[in-house]
Amino acid sequence: MVNDRIENGLDAVEEKLRRVVDSDVEVLDEASHHIISSGGKRLRPRLLFLSYLAAGGDELDEVVPMAAAVELVHTATLVHDDINDHSVMRRGKITVHARWGRTFALLTGDYLFTKVYEMMAPYGARMNMIMAEATVSLVEGETLQAAAAKSGEIDRETYKQIISRKTASLFRASAEMGSLIAGAGDDVVANLGEFAHNLGLAFQIVDDLLDIVGDPEVMGKPVGADVTQGMGVVAVHNGRKTHAAVAESEPDPMQQMMHRLRESGAVEVARAEAEEMARRARRALDRVPPSAARDELDLLVDQVLERER
């Protein structure tokens, strides 16, 4: 029953996203629909819906624009990330910057970000402040990551700061906004926020693991992009600093680096770290009143840990 409601809600989010990115400026319209239609896990809207239901909400239509806004923030960051990473594939499709060029990709990402204001406008100051704080944190995290890539080295603490800001902040905002609009008390909002924050950390660590051990065919994008920037699972290996240029002088440097990482034990360390974040998420979730929606949130933890893309 809960799953059916969530799937219906996600269908409504898809429709909302398609409508809201319409533009009479042809390149913005085409590029925006291109990235929206490439799919994705829609994990953040799902998290918002489930938090709303777990906190006692009952009308998913009430939060569809909010769920779409959260997804649109995430989508805009992907457009900009692909520019920074020089990626040509995203979700099995050519990236916006590879098809339309850097300038139009930057403008498309900006367009998607500004469309978020439109969807959030009906929700008032408190919700908009949560969204604003999450997006500020997200940009700060992306900036820390870019600075680490430029310097060529990163340590474990910096890595945790990056993933907390660039990924976990939007997870937390999704859960907090969903539970707040359902009328939950401060304890429930705080516990769902803590759950989502740790879920986001686990998600990003697994994402970085997949950059090492994932199947490009399954993932719909090349692996190793974060490795070449000294990012990802490299940084959580034994808390050591790592240097992005470590393999530049060797033949076939990507394969050399990937092989060393698989052999180093970094993957096992990162997997243990993700599992610890999952345990912390579940401890927070245990403090939320039982419900079918809470059970689905618990299942979400397993899906994050076991995903292959």
C-alpha positions as CSV (number, residue, x, y, z in Angstrom):
1,M,0.0,0.0,0.0
2,V,2.7,2.5,1.0
3,N,4.8,1.5,-2.1
4,D,1.8,2.1,-4.4
5,R,1.3,5.5,-2.9
6,I,5.0,6.3,-3.3
7,E,5.1,5.2,-6.9
8,N,2.1,7.3,-7.7
9,G,3.8,10.2,-6.0
10,L,7.0,9.7,-8.0
11,D,4.9,9.6,-11.2
12,A,3.5,13.0,-10.2
13,V,7.0,14.3,-9.5
14,E,8.1,13.2,-13.0
15,E,5.1,15.1,-14.6
16,K,5.9,18.1,-12.4
17,L,9.5,18.1,-13.5
18,R,8.6,17.9,-17.2
19,R,6.2,20.8,-16.9
20,V,8.3,23.1,-14.8
21,V,11.4,23.0,-17.1
22,D,9.4,24.0,-20.2
23,S,10.9,27.1,-21.8
24,D,10.4,29.1,-25.0
25,V,14.2,29.4,-25.2
26,E,14.9,26.4,-27.4
27,V,18.3,25.4,-26.0
28,L,17.1,25.6,-22.4
29,D,14.0,23.6,-23.1
30,E,15.9,20.9,-25.0
31,A,18.8,20.6,-22.6
32,S,16.6,20.6,-19.5
33,H,14.2,17.9,-20.9
34,H,17.3,15.9,-21.9
35,I,18.7,15.6,-18.4
36,I,15.2,15.2,-16.8
37,S,14.3,12.4,-19.2
38,S,17.5,10.5,-18.4
39,G,15.9,9.1,-15.3
40,G,17.7,8.4,-12.1
41,K,16.9,6.8,-8.8
42,R,14.7,9.7,-7.5
43,L,15.9,8.7,-4.1
44,R,15.5,12.2,-2.6
45,P,11.9,12.6,-3.5
46,R,11.3,9.0,-2.2
47,L,12.9,10.0,1.1
48,L,10.8,13.1,1.4
49,F,7.6,11.2,0.7
50,L,8.4,8.4,3.2
51,S,9.4,10.9,5.8
52,Y,6.2,12.8,5.3
53,L,4.2,9.6,5.7
54,A,6.3,8.4,8.7
55,A,5.6,11.7,10.4
56,G,1.8,11.3,10.0
57,G,1.2,13.0,6.7
58,D,-1.6,11.6,4.5
59,E,-1.9,13.8,1.3
60,L,1.1,13.2,-0.9
61,D,-0.2,15.7,-3.5
62,E,0.6,18.3,-0.9
63,V,4.3,17.7,-1.2
64,V,4.8,16.8,-4.8
65,P,6.1,20.3,-5.8
66,M,8.5,20.1,-2.8
67,A,9.7,16.6,-3.8
68,A,10.2,17.8,-7.4
69,A,12.2,20.8,-6.2
70,V,14.6,18.6,-4.2
71,E,15.1,16.4,-7.3
72,L,15.7,19.4,-9.5
73,V,18.4,20.7,-7.1
74,H,20.1,17.4,-7.4
75,T,19.7,17.3,-11.2
76,A,21.1,20.8,-11.6
77,T,24.2,19.8,-9.6
78,L,24.7,16.8,-12.0
79,V,24.8,19.2,-15.0
80,H,27.5,21.3,-13.3
81,D,29.4,18.3,-12.0
82,D,29.7,16.8,-15.4
83,I,31.3,20.0,-16.6
84,N,33.8,19.9,-13.8
85,D,34.5,16.2,-14.3
86,H,34.7,16.4,-18.1
87,S,32.1,13.5,-18.2
88,V,30.5,12.6,-21.5
89,M,28.0,10.1,-20.2
90,R,25.4,10.4,-17.4
91,R,22.7,7.7,-16.8
92,G,23.5,6.1,-20.1
93,K,23.0,9.3,-22.1
94,I,25.4,12.0,-23.4
95,T,25.9,14.8,-20.9
96,V,24.5,18.3,-21.4
97,H,27.9,19.9,-21.8
98,A,29.1,17.2,-24.2
99,R,26.0,17.8,-26.5
100,W,25.4,21.5,-26.1
101,G,28.8,22.8,-24.9
102,R,30.1,24.2,-21.6
103,T,28.3,27.6,-21.8
104,F,24.9,26.2,-22.4
105,A,25.4,23.5,-19.8
106,L,26.3,26.1,-17.2
107,L,23.2,28.1,-18.1
108,T,21.0,25.0,-18.0
109,G,22.2,24.2,-14.5
110,D,21.5,27.7,-13.5
111,Y,18.0,27.5,-15.1
112,L,17.2,24.4,-13.2
113,F,18.4,25.9,-9.9
114,T,16.2,29.0,-10.3
115,K,13.2,26.9,-11.2
116,V,13.4,25.5,-7.7
117,Y,12.3,28.9,-6.3
118,E,9.1,28.6,-8.3
119,M,8.2,25.2,-6.8
120,M,9.2,26.1,-3.2
121,A,7.4,29.5,-3.2
122,P,4.1,28.1,-1.7
123,Y,5.8,26.5,1.3
124,G,6.7,29.6,3.3
125,A,9.8,30.9,5.1
126,R,10.8,27.9,7.2
127,M,10.8,25.4,4.4
128,N,12.6,27.7,2.1
129,M,15.2,28.4,4.7
130,I,15.8,24.6,5.1
131,M,16.2,24.3,1.3
132,A,18.4,27.4,1.2
133,E,20.7,26.1,3.9
134,A,21.0,22.7,2.2
135,T,21.9,24.2,-1.2
136,V,24.4,26.5,0.4
137,S,26.0,23.5,2.1
138,L,25.9,21.6,-1.2
139,V,27.8,24.3,-3.0
140,E,30.3,24.5,-0.2
141,G,30.9,20.8,-0.4
142,E,31.4,20.9,-4.1
143,T,33.8,23.7,-3.7
144,L,35.8,21.8,-1.1
145,Q,35.9,18.9,-3.5
146,A,37.2,21.1,-6.3
147,A,39.8,22.6,-4.1
148,A,41.0,19.2,-3.0
149,A,41.2,18.1,-6.7
150,K,43.2,21.2,-7.5
151,S,45.6,20.7,-4.7
152,G,46.0,17.1,-5.6
153,E,45.5,15.7,-2.1
154,I,42.8,15.0,0.5
155,D,42.6,13.5,3.9
156,R,39.9,11.5,5.6
157,E,38.4,14.5,7.6
158,T,38.2,16.7,4.5
159,Y,36.5,13.8,2.6
160,K,33.9,13.5,5.4
161,Q,33.3,17.2,5.3
162,I,32.8,17.1,1.5
163,I,30.3,14.3,1.5
164,S,28.4,15.7,4.5
165,R,27.9,19.0,2.7
166,K,27.5,18.0,-0.9
167,T,25.3,14.9,-0.4
168,A,24.0,14.4,3.1
169,S,22.7,18.0,3.4
170,L,20.1,17.5,0.7
171,F,19.1,14.1,2.2
172,R,18.6,15.7,5.6
173,A,16.6,18.6,4.1
174,S,14.3,16.2,2.3
175,A,13.5,14.3,5.5
176,E,13.1,17.5,7.6
177,M,10.8,19.2,5.1
178,G,8.7,16.2,4.6
179,S,8.2,15.6,8.3
180,L,7.7,19.3,9.1
181,I,4.9,19.7,6.6
182,A,3.3,16.6,8.0
183,G,3.1,18.5,11.4
184,A,5.6,16.3,13.2
185,G,7.0,17.4,16.6
186,D,10.6,18.5,16.9
187,D,11.9,15.0,18.1
188,V,10.5,13.2,15.0
189,V,11.8,15.9,12.7
190,A,15.3,15.7,14.3
191,N,15.4,11.9,14.2
192,L,14.3,11.7,10.6
193,G,16.8,14.4,9.8
194,E,19.6,12.4,11.5
195,F,18.5,9.2,9.8
196,A,18.6,10.9,6.4
197,H,22.0,12.6,7.0
198,N,23.6,9.2,7.8
199,L,21.8,7.6,4.9
200,G,23.3,10.3,2.6
201,L,26.8,9.6,4.0
202,A,26.4,5.9,3.3
203,F,25.0,6.6,-0.1
204,Q,28.0,8.7,-1.1
205,I,30.6,6.3,0.2
206,V,28.9,3.5,-1.8
207,D,28.8,5.8,-4.8
208,D,32.6,6.4,-4.5
209,L,33.1,2.7,-4.0
210,L,31.3,2.0,-7.3
211,D,33.7,4.4,-8.9
212,I,36.3,1.8,-8.1
213,V,34.5,-1.5,-8.5
214,G,31.4,-0.7,-10.4
215,D,30.4,-1.9,-13.9
216,P,30.2,1.0,-16.3
217,E,27.5,-0.8,-18.4
218,V,25.3,-1.1,-15.3
219,M,26.1,2.4,-14.0
220,G,25.6,4.2,-17.4
221,K,28.8,6.2,-17.0
222,P,32.6,5.6,-16.9
223,V,34.3,4.6,-13.6
224,G,37.4,6.2,-12.2
225,A,36.5,9.8,-12.6
226,D,36.7,10.5,-8.8
227,V,39.9,8.5,-8.5
228,T,41.8,10.7,-11.0
229,Q,40.9,13.7,-8.9
230,G,42.2,12.1,-5.7
231,M,38.6,11.8,-4.5
232,G,36.3,9.1,-3.3
233,V,37.2,5.9,-1.7
234,V,40.9,6.7,-1.9
235,A,40.5,9.3,0.8
236,V,39.0,6.9,3.4
237,H,41.7,4.3,3.1
238,N,43.4,4.3,6.5
239,G,42.9,8.0,6.9
240,R,45.9,8.7,4.7
241,K,46.3,11.7,2.5
242,T,46.2,10.8,-1.2
243,H,47.6,12.5,-4.2
244,A,45.7,12.7,-7.5
245,A,48.7,12.7,-9.7
246,V,50.2,9.5,-8.2
247,A,50.0,7.5,-11.5
248,E,50.4,10.2,-14.1
249,S,53.8,9.0,-15.3
250,E,52.9,5.3,-15.6
251,P,51.6,3.6,-18.7
252,D,47.8,3.3,-18.7
253,P,47.6,5.3,-15.4
254,M,43.9,4.7,-14.8
255,Q,44.2,0.9,-14.9
256,Q,47.4,1.1,-12.7
257,M,45.6,3.2,-10.1
258,M,42.4,1.2,-10.1
259,H,44.4,-2.0,-9.6
260,R,46.4,-0.6,-6.7
261,L,43.2,0.6,-5.0
262,R,41.5,-2.8,-5.3
263,E,44.6,-4.4,-3.9
264,S,45.2,-1.9,-1.1
265,G,42.3,-2.7,1.1
266,A,40.7,0.7,0.6
267,V,37.5,-0.9,-0.7
268,E,37.0,-2.9,2.5
269,V,37.7,0.1,4.7
270,A,35.2,2.2,2.8
271,R,32.6,-0.6,2.8
272,A,32.9,-0.8,6.6
273,E,32.5,3.0,6.9
274,A,29.3,2.9,4.8
275,E,27.9,0.1,7.0
276,E,28.7,2.2,10.1
277,M,26.8,5.1,8.7
278,A,23.9,2.7,7.9
279,R,23.9,1.6,11.6
280,R,23.8,5.2,12.8
281,A,20.9,5.8,10.4
282,R,18.9,2.9,11.8
283,R,19.5,4.0,15.4
284,A,18.0,7.3,14.6
285,L,15.1,5.7,12.7
286,D,14.4,3.4,15.7
287,R,13.4,6.6,17.6
288,V,10.6,7.3,15.1
289,P,7.2,5.9,15.8
290,P,6.5,2.5,14.1
291,S,4.7,2.6,10.8
292,A,4.7,1.1,7.3
293,A,6.5,4.1,6.0
294,R,9.2,3.7,8.7
295,D,9.6,0.1,7.6
296,E,10.1,1.4,4.0
297,L,12.8,3.8,5.2
298,D,14.6,1.0,6.9
299,L,14.5,-1.0,3.6
300,L,16.0,2.1,1.9
301,V,19.1,1.6,3.9
302,D,19.6,-1.9,2.5
303,Q,19.0,-0.6,-1.0
304,V,21.7,2.1,-0.6
305,L,24.2,-0.4,0.7
306,E,23.5,-3.1,-2.0
307,R,23.1,-0.9,-5.0
308,E,25.1,-1.5,-8.2
309,R,24.6,1.9,-9.9
